[in-house]
Amino acid sequence: MLQESPVEEHPTAPAEAPASESTSAVPTRGDVAAVHTAYERLRGGWNAEGGLPYKRRMALLKALKKALKAQKTQLAEAIRTDYGCRSEFESIVGEVFLVMAGVDHARNHLRDWMEPRDVEVPPHLRPARARIVRQPLGVVGIIAPWNYPLQLCLAPLTAAIAAGNRVLIKTSEFTPATHQAVTSLLSEVFPDDIVQVVHGEGDVGAAVASLPLNHILFTGSTRVGRMVMAAAAEHLTPVTLELGGKSPALIHESFPMAKAAERIVWGKMFNSGQTCIAPDYVMVPEGRTQEFVDAAKAAYARMYPSMKENTDHTAIISDRHFARLQGLVSAAKESGVTVAPAGSEAPDPGSRKMPLTMLMEPGDDLAVMQEEIFGPLLPVVTYSDLDSAIRTINARPRPLALYYFDRKGRRVDEVLARTTSGGVSVNECLAHITVEDLPFGGVGPSGLGAYHGETGFLTFTHQKSVLQQARFNLMSLLNPPYGGLARWFAKIMTSI
């Protein structure tokens, strides 16, 4: 059974979360039977009506954007409730805006995405016609995490609806207020035979992953991703796994240190580092560690002149996650690592807020260099030359993102060619995720498959191969028994 560890949902999560109230569309926590009821409602809709036609998809996406626009304040407040303190700006821009932008992009391109693609027919089949017909997969599942509980629920939903599917969504048990807000919003937009939302702990997630769905998109930890994939294998259900990992930020010696530090601090502190593509460690040229630390502290002070009472400074999601991060710092200190916190305020267990905290040259054996941090801790390591930096990156599992700071195009191309990551932002952090035409996904341990834009549409689409033979053709002349004409044909076709 798929049980999401309270320490590793993506990758960490609180031990307990308050139960949410039940509605007609939402099973109570642990109500596995309701998961099957929700699935059967969606499957019944598919069996009765099939995939959604173009006009229905467009209307539903339009209604989704309208509802998001009308309820953006309530949605941001729900996320804040789950976090204790979640920057309203980060919720509006990092969640609501990104989903709305994805909806707009899908609506602007949907007609073209849905068009059949004609393909060339080989000479021996002419004058037949061949084409690729894009059709919905059927009933698909989305298992969403807590760190961006709106965006990572509704962005995949946008792709699935654009592709004409019916969708079963499992929201995170660790964001019950957001779950209620999302359920309310979706119930206003989608009939219950098109979208169903379920909520619960690991047994509910296991039940969703074990259904005979036509596709599953999971966002979470690598460990739980393996469990989802194993559960889906029973029905040979294809999966898209959006995971994480240790995404490096590499600063070339020629790049202005203050500018690089500013962008890395921004990328690290957005959602207090609880972002799957947050820079997980930074690589600076030898001899310039203190320069980076000073620049990062200055950038942090400009962005967050205060911490505890600052509503722009997002809290850590739970007491357990807060304690885990503090444990990483303590273990580093015990091993002799120099710790350099930014700002004047110490970590506050009451508000679950932590300042940017840099760790100088931690050993690879430490947990902070083994695990995805998912918080405002930033290991700082040095490198001697670009070759050694690339070797260090390549010695680790392939990351979800890579950030490289350099204005020399030739070196940028070299780093891109010699490293493998899910995505890259050059001279910036996080920004590549906002480009809808760029596929978003990992590689190896950081993920399997991708979505956003047309890639997301295709993730939830079956591309059916169709050959349509013409009335008059030569194929019937090649039937057995094979005589001289057939042998002549074989000789001609194999000598081309």
Beta strands, then each sheet from edge to edge (+ up, - down):
strand 1: 117-119
strand 2: 129-136
strand 3: 139-143
strand 4: 166-171
strand 5: 195-199
strand 6: 215-219
strand 7: 239-242
strand 8: 247-251
strand 9: 279-285
strand 10: 338-341
strand 11: 357-360
strand 12: 377-383
strand 13: 401-405
strand 14: 423-426
strand 15: 447-448
strand 16: 461-468
sheet 1: 1+ 2- 16+
sheet 2: 5+ 4+ 3+ 6+ 7+ 15-
sheet 3: 10+ 11- 12- 9- 8- 13- 14-
end
